[in-house]
Amino acid sequence: MSMNIFGAEATEEKAENARLSSFVGALALGDLVKSTLGPKGMNKILQSASTGEINVTNDGATILKAIQLDNAAAKILVNISKVQDDEVGDGTTSVCVLAAELLRGAEKLIAQRIHPQTIIEGYRIASAAALTALEKSAVDNSADPVKFRQDLVNIARTTLSSKVLSQDKDYFSNLAVDAVLRLKGSTDLDHIQVIKKVGGKLTDSYLDEGFVLDKSIGVDSPKRLENAKILIANTSMDTDKIKIFGARVKVDSTGKLAELERAEREKMKAKVEAIAAHGINVFVNRQLIYNYPESLLAEKGILTIEHADFEGVERLSLVTGGEIASTFDRPDLVKLGHCDLIEEIIIGEDKLIKFSGVAAGEACTVVLRGSTHQMVDEAERSLHDALSVLSQTVKETRVTLGGGCAEMLMSCAVDNEAKRVLGKKAIAVEAFSHALRQLPTILADNAGYDSSDLVSRLRAAHYDGRSDAGLDMNQGTIGSMRKLGITESYKLKRQVVLSASEAAEMILRVDDILRATPRKREAV
Amino acid sequence: MAEHQALYATDEYGRPFIILREQGRKVRTHGVEAIKQHILAARTVANIIRTSLGPRGLDKILISPDGEITVTNDGATILSQMEVEHQIARLLVQLSKSQDDEIGDGTTGVVVLAGALLEQSEALLDRGIHPIRIADGFDRACKVAVEHLDKISDTIEFSTTNTENLFKTAMTSLGSKIVSKEHEKFARIAVEAVMTVADLDRKDVSFDLIKVDGKVGGSLADTTLFKGVLIDKDMSHPQMPHTVRDAHLAILTCPFEPPRPKTKHKLDITSVEEYKKLQEYEKEKFTDMIKRVKDTGANLVICQWGFDDEANHLLMQNELPAVRWVGGPEIELIAIATHGRIVPRFEDLTTAKLGRAGLVRELTFGTTRDKMLVIEECANTKTVTVFVRGSNKMIVDEAKRALHDSICAVRNLIKDNRVVYGGGAADISSSIAVAKAADEIPSIEQYAMRAFASALDSIPLALAENSGLSPIETLTEVKSRQVNEGRSTLGIDCLGKGNLDMREQFVYDPLISKRQQYLLATQLVRAVLKIDDVIIAGQAED
């Protein structure tokens, strides 16, 4: 009773088929990443088809970004994990797994002929209950700096424990906390520069108390300078073209050309004079510095650094307190940067510039070392996750407990709520609580423990009133997460539950997939 | 294949006149067969979006040619994004679009109604009634229905302080969307947005003043309404202040660069003096520009174009925070909001032309560098920006669409504050009225009118079906109660609240939206019924 009204190759999947296709896609994706969850999660190798480059990672968002998908529901999951990455930085695997588990629960309910909208209603009730429970359990220690720092270190430890840095998590969590606290509340992680250098071992990494710029000092300049006054600039130091539109040089004799050239040089010289008039001994430019001005500056005893890219300049201005200047006529108005010592240092084989004893210090540098490229890359991702979570925690200071504790807490709250719900919705609420319980189950499974036993004991512990009980992944028992110091950011957990339930709802509501004709592409 | 042959007649000598030349793949259908095919196509379209109707309706995933995903419940969006080739199906796409443009809401309903009307006319065609007679009957029935809508409509009261009724309408419009998770919040936002910009005396709402912007992150609950303008830009220099209080905005559409005449020109430097002069001129130009801006008392520059590095630094040195590359529509919005004038040349800048805003601040998000600029406490309080958040791109897009629909619904009420009741109540009531009127008609059109009445039933039927109720039983019950109790407010209880009275459940639909649905659907059906021949020109064979 219908006819084809679509263009050639456009397809439509209806009702059951559409649901089947989205469930299959989402579940497959969930199963794919779930083995990376938790401290005992495994890594994945991603190999690029075109370049053959290899990437070893445990980070959900990185894995999901690398997969080429053709399934609509799976794409939604990838999107939430990306958003989780942008918003909180960690929990990218959890959000995907939870959404997949919610859909797994919904699939069973739909098989029992429960209307998707009824399931959604149930899920809404459940997620509200879960979030209230989570909020109640959250602790805010921001008033007490010592305790708060301990919280931050614990969060960093928890985040890092599932990553490649887990052997040295104590070292790195302190490093990450120090780095974040130096930002003084800013969440702009660009201010933390991570320099990766292959060689050495992971624990050779360090947070530099100064600032390291991955550039080299100009040729004629001294390699070490004390008590530096720095001018940070963004100006062209090549020829300083005239910017008036359409201007061009037209001369009729070589003599005039030479004169003009001299004028040009003079202009540059004047500019250099103007720069020198700031009373500086270091000049850092975002753009190139040509040899001529470089030599002029060197003559004046000014150390030059060229080609510091945009972030470099911005960070440097944050660290040293100087402003980024582009005009040099008013030396009195330009704020200069200061630092005690600039020197060229060598990490591995590369020369870098180190600024120590900086004035403002709202940015910092972490130097990561490791035995292989993959190792360093993964360490960077892990560190980035930890830093993001920490910077968000500095903003939203409440914390909850990890190790499956928060999930179990929410699951119990949802279960209690389910008893009060009338009608079919109650079944969906129960399904939600079941999905929440899957997270500790997967954690235990990944560690090779008897998950059914552990999780049921964990649940019993929570009903027993031990609301800080969680999985002790090292012992394979139930333990107090508070004592073990396994802490997670409240914002992270909240975002996981919110995103996962929103995504699950979105996928559940679909009963029709209409696919347009794929655009034809020329084979590359 | 007969259709592939040329159509010809012969003259008295037996020589053929070619009437229609044979063409490679010409397709022709005509007569009743053509109409029936059209009806089938239209019904296929209607069936696809039928399941999206009502508060329990479901969504569709649409995959674009590039693999981009849209998840939506909005009839107009579904239809415009699915790749429809069939001619008649395309007409339906147009239909929902015109409902969208005119009313902004009820785009699914109109297509379902048109589909049902066509379905009914198929049966009439089988009985041998001429298509035009059917169309005439539908027109008469539509007139009756629209008159009846006027009769059963209620006027609702609202004022700037009491917006409860508007809020209820927004709730109805949002009920079917994914944002019903934050149902009240979105409804409040829609009402507040409209009430802020509405001109109640002229009964007009200028949509230009409502900007809906979205960004992934957070959840739907984090959606907020700013009384002001939000732009996706940040200050041009990282060290400029991130907040400006009591801002005087210079809104410029000229770049901070030396002027360039529009005509093509060349400037030849032939001597050192000229070179130096030019150099001076350039420098002067920059200082002059900044000075002009500074002299007007501006403390924030909004510019449509880019800045030269030097200008940028000068701005910062002169404590003039600036925003560059602000898009055309946004700059207009800022100008409206701050009562500023858009100034195309530095020479024209005066204090009077500056815009005013109480607070301009930067917002930062998450772990990325994203920054946005909010201009609040503007001189003109009649600009609002709704900032939608959500956990993924699709949900943000869908929330924006839903918000647009509900804003339209509220706007419609401000234009005309009569409402009818939703949940199919108005449709059932009209159906009864049309069926009654039909009996008084002496001609064949009687049949068509009855058919119209049953087509009207299709909306409550679809609602009941989508809500998991037994459709026919529910409809008959409601219908009989409407007739027996004389209450036109009874409808389908989609949400299982145990109350059939839509007035008590506060399910409002603007009258003009419903009326437009009837009129548009009837018009379209007439157009489809009048077509009896489709000739698709054959493409030249490759």
Interface residues (C-beta under 8 A of the other chain):
Chain A: M1 S2 M3 N4 I5 F6 G7 A8 A10 E12 A15 A18 S22 D70 A72 A73 K75 I76 N79 I80 V83 D85 D86 E87 V88 G89 H115 P116 Q117 T118 R124 T187 D188 L189 D190 N234 T235 S236 I242 K243 I244 F245 G246 A247 R248 V249 K250 V251 D252 K256 E259 L260 R262 A263 E264 K267 E314 S317 E323 I324 A325 S326 T327 D329 R330 L333 V334 S388 S391 Q392 G423 Q495 L498 S499 E502 A503 E505 M506 R509 V510 D511 D512 I513 L514 R515 A516 T517 P518 R519
Chain B: Q37 L40 A41 R43 T44 V45 N47 I48 T51 P55 R56 L58 D59 K60 I61 L62 I63 S64 P65 D66 G67 I69 V71 N73 I78 Q81 M82 E83 V84 E85 H86 A89 I178 K181 V216 G217 G218 S219 L220 A221 H237 P238 Q239 E257 P258 R260 P261 K264 H265 K266 L267 D268 I269 T270 S271 V272 Y275 K276 L278 Q279 Y281 E282 K283 F286 D308 D309 E310 N312 H313 L314 M316 Q317 T364 F365 G366 T367 T368 R369 D370 G390 S391 N392 K393 M394 I395 E398 S467 G468 G496
